[in-house]
């Protein structure tokens, strides 16, 4: 049980990527004072949390409505997270975890970036939403259910702290340091995402 919770925490933390989001936040919020940046960070974390918790609580129902089995979703989710990990390893930016060029241009000309692009897609993007759906599918008992929920809260708190310390982190790590951390996280995420695919394939052939 502990290994399931630890696995879930590592995957969600890497996918949300508080350090990487903080670096982007600094670049997009250059015209905002400290009070405004704090307000945007809090708003973004609350909105992202609402989306992630909603997906977590409705995960089983959502999959049931669409007629998607858990093994199928594990395979699809694993592939999506694998693509995300490849972006991280090669320090590439895609719509899975960051803004596109057009979205970044739009964000730079907005006063308030808390909803877009900070809450979505940076904090609660496709990868994070997929991860919490996988977490909900693994919550087979009450302990796991509440443990997974606490993991979501813990990761969002880490993201909030990172956003508050965004300027300091950017000066400390720089572009190179951020990319090195993301590459290391990407390698770990690649292995975990492949495991999701293997588990999904194995469960698909298990007798009902």
C-alpha positions, -999 to 999 in steps of 0.1 A, spaced: 0 0 0 28 24 9 45 17 -24 13 26 -43 11 59 -25 48 67 -30 45 58 -67 15 81 -71 32 110 -53 63 107 -74 44 106 -107 21 135 -98 49 156 -85 70 151 -116 40 157 -140 29 189 -122 66 199 -120 65 228 -95 101 239 -103 95 241 -140 61 259 -136 78 284 -112 104 292 -139 77 298 -165 57 319 -140 86 343 -135 89 348 -173 51 355 -177 46 376 -147 73 402 -153 49 431 -152 32 420 -119 41 433 -84 48 409 -56 12 411 -41 -3 405 -75 20 375 -82 10 360 -48 -27 365 -56 -23 349 -90 -3 320 -75 -30 313 -49 -58 316 -74 -41 293 -99 -34 266 -72 -70 267 -59 -84 264 -95 -60 236 -104 -68 218 -72 -105 220 -79 -100 205 -113 -77 177 -101 -99 168 -72 -130 168 -94 -113 144 -118 -101 123 -89 -135 120 -73 -153 113 -106 -127 91 -121 -145 57 -119 -178 72 -130 -162 90 -159 -145 59 -172 -177 39 -167 -198 64 -187 -173 62 -216 -171 24 -214 -133 24 -208 -118 -4 -188 -91 3 -162 -65 -17 -181 -72 2 -213 -69 35 -194 -36 24 -178 -22 17 -212 -34 50 -227 -23 69 -196 11 53 -196 17 62 -232 6 98 -226 30 101 -196 57 84 -216 54 111 -243 55 137 -215 87 121 -201 103 122 -235 96 160 -237 112 164 -203 143 144 -211 150 163 -243 139 197 -227 112 202 -253 80 221 -247 46 208 -259 10 212 -250 12 183 -226 30 202 -199 34 238 -211 20 264 -233 24 265 -271 40 295 -288 7 311 -295 -6 305 -260 26 320 -245 23 351 -267 -13 355 -254 -3 350 -218 25 377 -220 -1 403 -230 -25 395 -201 -25 411 -167 -39 380 -149 -25 346 -159 -39 327 -129 -65 309 -149 -48 306 -182 -21 294 -186 -11 290 -149 -40 268 -136 -45 252 -170 -25 238 -187 6 244 -166 -6 230 -132 -36 209 -142 -28 200 -177 -36 167 -196 -8 148 -179 -18 158 -144 -55 151 -151 -46 117 -165 -25 110 -135 -52 117 -110 -76 95 -130 -51 67 -127 -48 74 -90 -85 72 -85 -85 38 -102 -59 26 -78 -78 38 -47 -92 3 -39 -99 10 -2 -106 39 22 -69 43 32 -57 46 -4 -86 69 -12 -77 94 14 -40 89 9 -43 97 -28 -63 128 -19 -37 140 5 -10 134 -22 -29 158 -45 -30 184 -18 7 180 -9 18 184 -45 -3 215 -49 11 229 -17 46 223 -31 36 240 -63 23 270 -44 55 273 -24 75 271 -56 55 298 -72 60 321 -42 98 314 -44 98 315 -82 123 344 -86 147 329 -61 145 294 -78 151 309 -112 182 327 -100 194 297 -81 189 271 -108 190 291 -140 178 276 -173 204 249 -173 197 238 -137 160 236 -144 165 215 -175 189 191 -156 163 185 -129 136 180 -155 157 155 -174 163 135 -142 126 136 -134 118 127 -170 139 95 -167 120 84 -136 86 93 -152 95 72 -183 101 41 -162 69 46 -142 48 52 -173 62 21 -190 52 2 -158 16 15 -162 16 2 -198 29 -32 -187 4 -35 -158 -24 -25 -182 -14 -52 -208 -10 -78 -180 -45 -70 -166 -60 -71 -200 -51 -108 -204 -60 -118 -168 -91 -139 -165 -122 -120 -153 
